[in-house]
Amino acid sequence: MSDNGASTDSPSAPQWRPVARPRSHELVIAAVEDQIMSGALTVGDPLPPERELAARLEVSRAGVREAIRVLEAQGVVRSNVGAGPLAGTFIASMPSAALTRFLRLHVALSNFPMTDIIDARVMLERNSATLAASHVDAATLASIHTPLAAMDVPELGCEPFNDADTDFHVAIAEASGNRLVADMTVAIRASLREPILRAMRRVPDWPSLRSTLQHQHQTIYDAVAAGDGERAADLTERHIRAAFDALPALGDD
């Protein structure tokens, strides 16, 4: 009982537990992220020297060094050793490869339902197909046709077909001209590479499925080449959903 007679064991009583203390390098990372999000730091801007940054944030220099290592691995900053105006740590322009790597790992580790991933692919790739068809040119068609031709090799096995299949969808995404959509498409398709490959290997009649998928790819290519974005988008959605239905084991991963 408490001094006022209320029971401290009441289910409605507040439950106080120790809270986690963030490590110093996490505080530094959060501080840098805050400056970037506010617009105070942009690409090419330098961070304060290690000693100065540690003093400003009231953390250890070891915490600053660890934060810089993490941010550099993420592609957020780049560090140049030496002396002069080019030496130091600067905010970097995160390359597409860094973004797609993190998205790919996030999709692979988050255990999203496969139907959610397929729906996300449909939304992204419909958009890509429409945009690619709207400003198609010889270079665009060549980049899409190269993996298409690679899948035409007689008796092509599951793995090389899957790789060329991935390249085909990525080529259309990149031809859209929308870098963010392309990067997200690349990340999602790359995260599916192994599950799709395992599912392909469990298909009883792989040659028949390969032929069906390749026919669908060809019709998508023809629609893009004809500049028919609406048809290209519809065919792309039909293909993605049909491939999922044809690979029942994919939903088991």
C-alpha positions in Angstrom: 0.0 0.0 0.0 1.2 3.6 -0.7 1.0 6.4 1.8 -2.5 7.4 0.5 -3.8 3.9 0.7 -3.6 3.0 -3.0 -2.1 -0.3 -3.9 1.2 0.0 -5.9 0.4 -3.4 -7.4 -2.7 -2.1 -9.2 -2.8 -3.1 -12.9 -3.4 0.6 -13.8 -0.4 1.8 -11.8 2.5 3.2 -14.0 5.2 0.7 -14.7 8.7 2.4 -14.7 11.6 0.6 -16.2 15.1 1.6 -17.1 15.4 3.2 -20.5 18.1 2.4 -23.0 20.9 4.9 -23.2 22.0 5.7 -26.7 25.7 5.2 -27.5 27.6 8.3 -28.2 28.2 7.5 -31.9 24.4 7.2 -32.3 24.0 10.7 -31.0 26.6 12.0 -33.4 24.9 10.2 -36.4 21.5 11.6 -35.3 23.0 15.1 -35.1 24.5 14.9 -38.6 21.2 13.5 -39.9 19.3 16.4 -38.3 21.6 19.0 -40.0 21.1 17.3 -43.4 17.3 17.1 -43.0 17.1 20.7 -42.0 19.2 21.8 -45.0 22.0 23.2 -42.9 24.3 20.6 -44.5 24.3 19.8 -48.2 26.4 17.8 -50.6 30.0 19.0 -50.4 29.8 20.7 -47.1 32.5 19.8 -44.6 31.9 18.5 -41.1 33.8 20.2 -38.2 37.1 18.6 -37.3 36.9 15.6 -35.0 38.0 17.5 -31.9 35.7 20.4 -32.5 32.6 18.2 -33.3 33.2 16.2 -30.2 33.3 19.4 -28.1 30.2 20.8 -29.7 28.2 17.7 -29.2 29.8 16.9 -25.8 30.7 13.4 -26.7 34.0 11.6 -26.9 36.3 11.8 -29.9 36.0 8.0 -30.1 32.2 8.4 -30.6 32.8 10.9 -33.4 35.2 8.5 -35.1 32.8 5.6 -34.9 30.0 7.8 -36.2 32.1 8.9 -39.2 33.0 5.2 -40.0 29.3 4.3 -40.0 28.2 7.3 -42.1 31.1 6.7 -44.5 30.0 3.0 -44.9 26.5 4.3 -45.7 27.8 6.6 -48.3 26.6 9.7 -46.4 30.1 11.2 -45.9 33.5 10.8 -47.5 36.8 11.4 -45.7 40.0 12.6 -47.3 43.2 12.3 -45.4 46.1 14.7 -45.6 46.3 18.5 -45.4 44.8 21.4 -47.2 41.3 22.4 -48.4 40.5 18.9 -49.7 41.3 17.2 -46.4 38.6 16.4 -43.9 35.1 14.8 -43.9 32.5 16.0 -46.3 28.8 15.3 -47.0 28.7 13.0 -50.0 26.2 12.6 -52.8 24.9 9.1 -51.9 25.2 7.0 -55.1 22.3 5.0 -56.3 24.2 1.8 -55.5 24.2 2.7 -51.8 20.5 3.4 -51.8 19.6 0.2 -53.6 21.8 -1.8 -51.3 20.0 -0.6 -48.2 16.6 -1.0 -49.8 17.5 -4.5 -51.0 18.6 -5.5 -47.5 15.5 -3.9 -45.9 13.2 -5.8 -48.2 15.1 -9.1 -47.8 15.1 -8.9 -43.9 11.7 -7.4 -43.2 9.6 -10.5 -44.0 7.1 -8.6 -46.0 4.3 -10.8 -47.3 5.2 -11.8 -50.9 1.8 -10.4 -52.1 2.8 -7.0 -50.7 6.1 -7.2 -52.6 4.4 -8.2 -55.8 1.9 -5.3 -55.4 4.8 -2.9 -54.9 6.6 -4.2 -58.0 3.4 -3.8 -60.0 3.0 -0.2 -59.0 6.6 0.7 -59.7 7.0 -1.2 -62.9 3.7 -0.1 -64.4 5.0 3.5 -64.0 8.4 2.5 -65.5 6.9 0.9 -68.5 4.7 3.9 -69.2 7.5 6.4 -68.9 9.9 4.2 -70.9 7.4 4.0 -73.8 6.8 7.8 -73.7 10.3 8.7 -74.7 11.7 5.6 -76.3 14.8 5.9 -78.5 17.3 3.6 -80.1 19.6 3.6 -77.1 16.7 2.7 -74.8 15.5 -0.1 -77.0 19.0 -1.5 -77.2 19.5 -1.5 -73.4 16.1 -3.4 -73.1 16.7 -5.7 -76.0 20.1 -7.0 -74.8 18.8 -9.0 -71.8 15.7 -10.0 -73.9 18.0 -11.5 -76.5 20.0 -13.2 -73.7 16.9 -15.1 -72.6 16.4 -16.4 -76.2 19.3 -18.8 -75.9 18.0 -22.4 -76.4 17.9 -24.5 -73.3 18.9 -21.7 -71.1 19.1 -22.7 -67.4 17.2 -21.1 -64.5 20.0 -19.1 -63.2 21.2 -17.3 -66.3 17.6 -16.8 -67.4 16.8 -15.3 -64.0 19.7 -12.9 -64.2 18.8 -11.8 -67.7 15.1 -11.5 -66.5 16.3 -9.2 -63.7 18.3 -7.1 -66.2 15.3 -6.8 -68.5 13.1 -5.3 -65.8 15.9 -3.1 -64.5 16.6 -1.8 -68.1 13.0 -0.7 -68.4 13.1 0.9 -65.0 16.2 2.8 -65.9 14.7 3.8 -69.3 11.9 5.5 -67.4 14.2 8.4 -66.5 13.0 8.4 -62.9 16.0 7.6 -60.8 14.2 7.0 -57.6 11.6 4.6 -59.2 14.5 2.9 -61.0 16.5 2.5 -57.8 13.5 1.1 -55.9 12.7 -1.3 -58.7 16.4 -2.5 -58.8 16.3 -3.0 -55.0 13.1 -5.0 -54.9 14.0 -7.1 -58.0 17.4 -7.8 -56.5 16.0 -8.9 -53.2 13.8 -11.4 -55.0 16.7 -12.9 -57.1 17.3 -15.9 -54.8 13.7 -16.7 -53.9 12.7 -16.6 -57.6 15.7 -18.8 -58.5 14.8 -21.4 -55.9 11.1 -21.3 -57.1 12.2 -21.7 -60.7 14.2 -24.8 -59.9 11.2 -26.4 -58.3 9.0 -26.0 -61.4 8.2 -29.4 -63.0 8.3 -28.1 -66.6 10.9 -25.4 -66.7 11.3 -25.2 -70.5 7.5 -24.6 -70.9 7.5 -21.8 -68.2 10.7 -20.3 -69.7 8.9 -20.1 -73.1 5.8 -18.5 -71.5 7.8 -15.9 -69.6 9.9 -15.0 -72.6 6.8 -14.5 -74.8 5.5 -12.1 -72.1 8.8 -10.2 -72.1 8.7 -9.9 -75.9 5.2 -8.4 -75.8 6.3 -5.9 -73.2 9.3 -4.9 -75.3 7.1 -4.6 -78.4 4.7 -2.3 -76.6 7.5 -0.1 -75.3 9.1 0.0 -78.8 5.7 1.1 -80.2 5.5 3.9 -77.7 2.3 2.4 -76.3 2.7 3.1 -72.6 -0.7 2.0 -71.5 -0.4 -1.4 -73.1 3.2 -1.8 -71.9 2.0 -1.1 -68.3 -0.9 -3.5 -68.6 1.3 -6.2 -70.0 3.9 -5.7 -67.3 1.4 -6.1 -64.5 -0.1 -9.2 -66.2 3.4 -10.7 -66.5 4.4 -10.0 -62.9 1.2 -11.5 -61.5 1.3 -14.4 -63.9 4.9 -15.2 -63.0 4.0 -15.2 -59.3 1.1 -17.6 -59.9 3.4 -19.8 -62.0 5.9 -20.0 -59.2 3.8 -21.3 -56.2 7.0 -22.0 -54.2 7.8 -18.3 -54.3 5.1 -17.6 -51.7 6.7 -20.2 -49.4 9.9 -18.2 -48.9 
